[in-house]
Each structure stands twice: as C-alpha cells, then as structure tokens.
Amino acid sequence: MGFQRAIIGKKIRRVLLIYPPVNVSIQSFMCSDLPLGIAYLAAFMRNSAEVSVLDAGVLGYHHKERVSRRVFRHGLSFDEIERRIAEYKPDLVGISCIFSSQFSNTLEVARRAKKIDPGIITITGGSHPTFLSQQCLEQDGIDFIARGEGEFTLRELCEAISKGQGPETVAGLAWREDREYKESAVRPLIRDLDEIPFPARDLFPLRESAAISLPLGVIFKRKPFANLITSRGCPYRCTFCSSTNFWGNKYRTRSPGNVLDEMEELVKKYGFREFKFFDDNLTANSKRAKEIFQGMIDRKLDVTWNTPNGVHVANLDEEMLELMKRSGCYELGLAVESGDPAVLRDIIHKPTDLDQIRTAAKLMRKIGISTYGFFIIGFPGETLKQIQNTLDFASSLDLDRIGCFIANPLPGTEILKVCREKGYIDKDYKFDLIDYYEFKLDTAEWAGSEIHQIRRKWFWKYNLSRFLRHPVRFLAKYLPFIIANPRIFLAVIKRAVWTWR
C-alpha cells in the first residue's frame, strides 16, 4: 500500500523507537551494546513528543529462534513486540535497521504495528534502507525511510504531519505513494554535532545489558561498560565500507569538550567504568584525539577503554600511544584489512602502509597496549596468493588477537557495484543472508566455499598457537569474558572443534 495521505493532520504525540530482534551467525556473538542510533533519536525527540524505546535485542536476549542452518535470531518474539506496541499505543513507530541482515526483522516489526492499527505511522532508517530505499519500500509495512542522518528528519516529519503538511516538505525521506516511489530533497548534514543531545541512556534497560556483559569485540576489563561515538564518518573511501557513504562522505567530529562532558556523565551519573569507542576513525584528527585523551587524564575519569571498531594506524605515534595508555587504554583495534600492498592500493583503496602497521604494533607492545588486528579476505579481484599474503602478514605481527572476516557486497559500497558489473550477484541477491564469516559468491579467481575453508582453518590455528605460546596473556585477556559468559565460551570451543572435523 505505502504511505496514505489520510494520515496528514494526525497529531503525533507518542513515539515508540524499537531496536528489533537480531539475526546472528552461529560463528558470531550476541552483543548487548546500547543501540546508539535510536538512543540519539530518543534524546533528540523527547522534547517534542512522548518517547519510549524498546530494545528487543537485550530484553529478549536469551530467546532464540533458528532462521536458517547457520543463522539464528535472538530477542523478544514478534508476538511479544506486538503486545508491547499495542500496550503503548504509539502514533509513530520508528524501527532501527543498522545491518542488511536485520531488514527482515525490521519489516516484520513494522507489519506488526500496522496489524494493531493501520493508522500507526512506521518509519525506518539505517544503512540498508538508506541505500536500498526503493527495494525496501516495495514490501508493505513501512511508510517512510529516513535516508542518512535521522535526527532532524524524524522530528520534522512528526511536525509536518501534525501540521497537515506532506512528506515532500521534509528533506531526507523516501516513501511510496499510489505505488510510485518518491524521495524528498537530500537532507543537509548536521554541521555542529555538539547540538545533538547525549544518547537517552536513561530510557534503556541498562541493568539487563550489564548483566549480559557481552560487548562488541567480546573483550572488557571492567564493568559496567558503555559504548560511545565521538565522530561521524571517515576521511577515507575504502571500497568495502558503507559507513563513509552513509555519513555523507564527510568526516565530522564533536568537540573534545563535548565528548569529555558525556564521558563525565557516563561515569558520575550512570557509574560506567569502561568505554568502548565506536568511531569509524577515532584518531583521524590527531590533535583532537590527543585533547580528548589528555582531558580524560585531567578530569581524573579513572576508566579503562578500547576500540572494538578499530583505528587507522597513520597517527599512532609514541606520543599518541603514551597518552592513550595514561588515559586508560588497554587495547587498540588495528584496521589493517589486507597484508598485500596491491590489494590495499588497487582493490580497496585504503592508504595503509604495512611498515606503519609493524611499527605501531611494536610500539604498542613496548607501551603496554594490547593489539587486536582486523583483516578481510575475499575481495572481488583478489587472488588466492594475495589472500595468503594477508594471512602471512597477520601471522608475522604477533598480535594479541585477530579478527579475520570475509568481504561481502554491502549496499552503498563500491564492492557491490563491482559484483554487479562482473555478474557475481543479480537483482535478487539476498542481502539479509550476509555473513562476515562466509562468502556466498564465486568469482573468477576462487569459489566462495574455498575462501570460507581457508579463513576458518587459519583463524583457529592462529588462536590455538597464541594460546600455546602465551597462555597467561591469553587467559588474562579473556578471563572476564569467560567468567561472565561460561556457556558462550564453551560454545566457542565447540566451534573450534567443529572447524577441524
């Protein structure tokens, strides 16, 4: 059906923002991090409407349903979500869709809202619907898509409808009307990120999340821990990443003072003892990053922190690393991606110097910051020899731990365009089946199943060797995770054994 003009003039007084159930590969972990997207939206909207949030992933964390042989869904059941929507009686339901694998769940939540009351306005946003707006709106259930940043778009949509104005008056929207796909003007980027209120953490089930204690990247030293983001976007244009395009191909930052004020609130108001920086590139602006770390020291925040999303190595000089260590840093994720210079230069277009990686890893060991390397294999155009070069380079660094993933053609990326041009995928490609531990495509250089086997066996072999060479360091790093999640740890061991069957 799509958007109906009959809703124009409806007073939007109650807004319910939902983080839907989460689809997870059997090789991944069910994390309990705060969904920052709807947390920011809730903070931005709470002065213009009554706002409530429903974090279905955390509240239904222990409820699992099988989606396919290698994927399961965890979170509140759709029946329970429907019951809670009916109980709250919202005028508008906003549903997050950060990842392509989540869209089917987002769509089902929207349909449940419409089942309760067809007059409930439904809107979604995030990377997947932003880049595939027309495709997403071909299915009934969703009235609007907020394309790109959603704060002003959502607020202005609520105001416009309440005033009797149509969606065409609100920048940043997509919708379907009379079976025709429509878009409004492109939403200008928010220039001053400091004007956005801090995430509305008080509306979320923080106690339940803390009890789960499983952050992105698994590792933590102290709890409770909080994720935060100090910037939007990245100055680089890596072909495998959709985030840069989502944030308008601009790198924008919050001021150091604004970031430090949020940190102080996290410590003093909520009692958090560890931070997880979710920035795409925390250290891209070296001067700003150092001001933040020095500010953490000056304000005596007494926290530990790491970067589960990784950082680029270009600005990791000794001064930067020393400040990081003094401010509480115990681990840095190094976003290496490839150990082959030609792949970095010609395929993924990432300005990484492998010698800088080696230098940074040595400096981190000297200063006492743990190393976590991110690598990706299986780029279209990459040869088996180049893949082996990456694995050999990763092994040579003697990192404390490694994440090895398989490239996937995400919406909004150059890799997706390449895959379409070369005929590796067609218009019916199932984006909701994306799995960073498998590659479901075959290229001219190799079969996807071959890449899967290479990654799996190398990854577990590497980790076993790390444990045998440094058992004390290994256990010290993973012990908090093991104590907090013994059942998950046993499942990991089971996976390792299964790998070698």
N, C-alpha and C positions, 0 to 999 in steps of 0.2 A: 504493500500500500504506500508506504513512505509518509512524508510529512503532510498533514492535513491543515488547511487554512482555518479550520474550525477552532483550533487551539489559540489562535491570535486573540488577545484580550484576556486570556486566562491569567489570573493572579498567581504568581509563583511565590508562595510563602514558605514551603517546606522542601528542602533539597536533601536527597539521600545519595551519598557518594559510596560506591561499592568497589572494593578490590575483590575480583571474582576468584573462584577456586583455581588452582594452579596445576597445569599439566607438567609432569616431571619425568624425565628419562630414568630408567632403572639404574643408570650409571651416575645420576646426579643426586644432590641433596635437597631436601625440603627446607628452605631457609625461612627465618622468622623476622626478617628485616622490616622496618616500617616502610610502607609504600609511600615514598616521598611525594609522588605526583599528586595523589588525592589529598595528602596531608597539606600541601601548599594550596590546593584548590579550596579546601575546607577553611583554611586560615583567611584566604582572600575573600571568601563568600560570606563568612559568618556575621559580618556587619550589615549585610543587605538581605539576609534570609535566615530562617532557622535551619541549621545544617546538622546532619548526623552522618556518621560514617559506619560502614560495615566491612571489617577486614575478614572476609570469609576464609582466607588462607590460614590465618593464625587461629581464629575462633574454632575452625574445624580441622585443625592441623592433623589430628590423629584419625580422621575419617578418610579412608582411601577407596578409590574405585578404579578398576582396570579400564583403560581406554583402548589399548592395543597390547600386543605381545611385549613391547618394550617401553610402553608409556603408561603411567598411572596418574590419576587426578587426586589431589588432596584438598580438603577444605570443606566448608559447610555443604551439605547436599543442596541441590536446587530446590527441593521441596521446602527445606528449612529457610533458604533465602527468600523464597516466595512468601512464606509465612511472615517473615520479618518485614518485608516490604508492605504487605497488607496491614500489618500492625502499625507501622509508622505513618502510612497514608501520605506519601510524598506527592508533591505536584510535579517534581522532576527527579529523575534517577540518572546519575552520571556513573558510568562504568569504565574502569581503567582497562587499557589493553596495551601494556608495555611491549609484550613479545608476540610474534606471529603465532606461536604455539598456543596462545591464550585466547585467540579470537573466537573460537567455537564456544568457549565458556562465557565470554563477554556477550555473545549473541544470545545464548540461552538465558542469561540473566535478564537481558532486555525483553525477551519474549515473555518471560515470567511476569515482568512488570506490566506488560500490555495485557496479559491474561487477567490480571487482577483488575485493571482499569485501563481500557484503550486510551483514555484521556491523559494518562501519565506520560509526560514528555521524556523521551530517552535520548541520551547523548553519550558518545564515547570519544576517546582520544588516545593518543599514544603513537608510537612509531608505525605500527602495522596499519591502522586505519588512516593515518595521515597520508601514507604513500600509496595505499590501495583503496582510496575513498570510494571510487565508483564501484569497484568489485564488492566491497563490504556492504554498500547500500542496495545491492541487487537482491538481498535477502531481507524479508520483513522482520521488523522488531526494533530497528534503530531509526530514530527520527533524524538525528543530526550527528555529524562528526566535527569535532574541533580539530582543525588541521594545524599542527605545530603547538606553540605555547598556548595553554588553555585558560590562564587566569582571567584575562580581560574578556576573552571570547565568551566564557561561560557567564560571567557577570552581566555582560552587555546583552547576551541572548535573553536572560531572565528579565532584564529591564525592558527590552524591546517588546517581548511577548506581552508582558504585563501592561505596557502602554498601548497595545494594539498595533504594533509595528511588525513587519515581516522579517524573516531571516536575512533577506538581501541587504538589510540595513546594518548588519553585524559582520565585520571583517573576520576572516578565518574560519568560515563554516562551509560544510558541504551537506547537501540533503537531496532527496528525491521527491519530486512533486509531479503528479499526473504521469508517473512512470518515466519522467525525464530527470536526468542527473543535473544538478545545479551546484554552482560554487559562488560564494561571495568574494569580495576583494581579498587579496592576501593580507594577513594580519601583520602589521609592522612589529618588529622585535621590540621587546621591552628594553629600553636603553639603560635604565638605572635599576639593577636587580635589588638594590637596597630598599626600594619602595615596597617590595613584596614582604609581607609578614612572615615570621618564622613558622615552620610547619605546625599545624594544630595537633601536637602530640597528645594533648590532654583528652582528645576525643577517641583515642585508640586504646586497644587492650594491651597496655604496656606490661602489666603483670603477667599476662598469659605469654606474651612474647619472651619475656625474661626467663620464664620457667622452661621454655623450649631451648633457649640458648644455642641457636644454630645460625650464625651469620653467613652472609655471602663469603666464600673463601674458607669457611669452616673454623679457621683459627681465631682464638681470642686468648687474652691473658687475664683480663679482669671482667667482671660483670656487675651490674648490667652495662651493656654497650649500646651505643646509638650511632646510626648512620646519618651522615650529613653531606651536603654538597655545597661547595663554595663558588662554583662557576658553571656556566652552561656552554657546551660546545668545545671545540678543539681547533688549534690553528692548522692542523694537518688535514690532508684529504685522502686518507687510506681507502683503498677501493673496496675493502671488505666491511667497512663500518658505516652504519646508517645514522649513527648519533649526530655526526657533524652536519649532515643534511637536515636532520630533524630540527636542530637548533639554528637553522638559517645560515649555515656556513660562516658563522661568526663566533669568535671566542670572546665571551663576556664574563666579567668577574664581579663578585661582590667585594666591597671594600674590606680591608683587613679588620677595621674596627667593627663592622657589621658582623663579620664571621666570628670574631672573638666575643662579641656580646652574646651571640647564640650559644657558643661553647660555654660561657659562664652560666647562662640559663640552664643548659643541659646538666651542668654539674650541681648548681645550687638549688634549682627548682625541682629537678627530676632525680638527682642522685646518680647520674651516669658516671662511670669510672673509666670508660674506654670509648674512643671514637673510631668510626670506620668512614674514611673519606671515599665518597662515591663519584668524585670528579672524573671526567674523561682524561684530564691532564692537569693535575693539581699544581705541578711545578713549571707550567709553560711560561709564566711570568715569574722569573727568578726573584726579582726584588720584592714583589708582593708576597710570594711564598715565604721568603725569609722573614718578612714583617709579621706574618701570621705565627710562625714558629717562635720567633722572639717574643711575641705578645703572649703566647701560651706560657712561656717561661716567666715573663714579667708579672703576669696575673696569678702565678702560682696555682695553675689549674690542677696539677697532680693527677694526670691521666696518662694512660697508655694509648697508642694508636697505630693503625696500619692502613694500607691502601689496597683493598681487595680488588679494585678495578685496575690497578697498575698505574705507573707513571712512565713518562718518556725519560731516557737517561741523559739527554743533552745537558741538562742543568744540574746534574748530581755531582757537583764538585765537593771538595773536602769541607769547605765552609758550610755548604748547604746540609751535608750529611751530619756534621757535628751539631748544627742547630736542631735538626730533626731528632737526633738521639737525645739531646738535652731536654727537648720538649715532650718526650715520651714515646717516640717512635721505636718500635721493636721489630718491624718487618716492612719491607717495601716490595710491592709487585713490580717487576721489570717487564714492560710491554715490549718484548723483543720481536715476536711474531715469526721471523724467519732467520735462519743462520746462513742463508745463501744471498750474497750481495746482489746477484742478478734478479732474484725474486723480489727483494726489497725495492730495487730501483725500477724494474720494468713491469712488474705484475701488481704489486700492492702500493707502490709509490709512497713508501714511508722513508723519511730521511734519517735512517738509523745507521750509525757507524758501529760495526761489530767490535772494533777496538775500544770504543767508548763503553760498550757493554762489559768487556773484560775488565777495564779499568774500574768501572763503577762497582762491579761485583767484588773486586779485591779491596777497594776502599770500604765497602760495607762490612766485609769480614773484619777488617782492621778496626773499625769503629765500634763494631758490635751490633750491627743491624742485620737481621736475618734476610735472606734473599729468596724471593718467590718469582720464578720466571714464567712468562706466558708465551707459548708457541702455538702456531697454527700451521697445519699441513693440508694439502689437498686443494690448493688454489687452481682454478682452471688455467691451463698453460704451464703449470709446474710439472717438472719431470720427476720420475722416481729418484734419480740421482740427486736432484735438488732437495727433495724431501729428506733423503738420507743425510745430506749436508746439514740440514737443520737439526736433525736428531743428534748427529755427531757434535755439532757446536753446543747444543744444550748439555750434552754429557760432559763436555770439556770444561764447563764453567764451574762445576762442583757446587751447584746451587743447593740451598737447603730444601727446597721443594719446587715442583714444576707442575704447571697446568699445560697439557697438550691437547689441543682441540682440532676439530676438522672444519674447514671452511664451508660455509653454507651461503647460498644466494639470497641474502635478506632483502626485503623490499627497501628501496631507497639507496641501494648500493650499486657501484659500477660492476661488481661481480655478477649481479643479477642481469645487467644488460649484456655482459659477455656470454653468460649461459644461454640467454635467449637468442643472441645472434648466432651462436655456434650450434643451436638446436639441442642443447643438453636438457632443457626444460621446455614445456609448452604452456599454453594459456591455462591448462587445468592443473598445473603443479600445486601440490598440497603444502602450502606454507605452514599449516598447523602441525605438520609432521617433522618440522626442522628439529634436528638433534645435533648438538655440537660434538657428539662422540661418534657420529656416523655420517657417511656421505652417501646419499641415495642416488647419486648420479654417476654415470660412466662418461669419461672424457676420452679424447683421442690418445692420451698418454697412459691411462690406467683405468681400472674398474673401481667403483666405489667400495665394493666389498674388500678389495685388496688394501685400500687405504685404511679401512676400519681395522683389519687384522694387524697391519704394521703399527698403527697407533697403540692399539690395546696391549700388544705384547711388549713393545718398547717401554710404555708407561709403567707397567707393573714391574718389569725387570729393573728399571731405573730406581723405583721406590724401594724395592727389595734390597738393592745394592746399597742405597742410602742407609737403610736400617742396619745392615750388617756392618757398614763402615763406621757409622756414628750412632750407635743405639741410644746413648744417653741424650744426645742432642735431639734425636728423633722423638723419643718419649717425652722429653721436656716440652717440646713444641706441641705435641698432640694430646698430652695428658688431660688438660682441661676439657677438651672436646670429648675424649673417651669417657671421663667421669660423668660429664653432663649427658652424654648420648651413648650409653653402652650398647644398646640394641642396634643403633645405626653403625657403630664401629664393627660389630660382628657381621653386619650385612656387607660392609666394605671388604672384610676378609673373605667372605663367601664369594664376592665378585672376583676377587683376585684369584681364588682357586678355580672359579669357573672359566676365567680367561685362558687357563692353560689346559683345559680339557681337550 
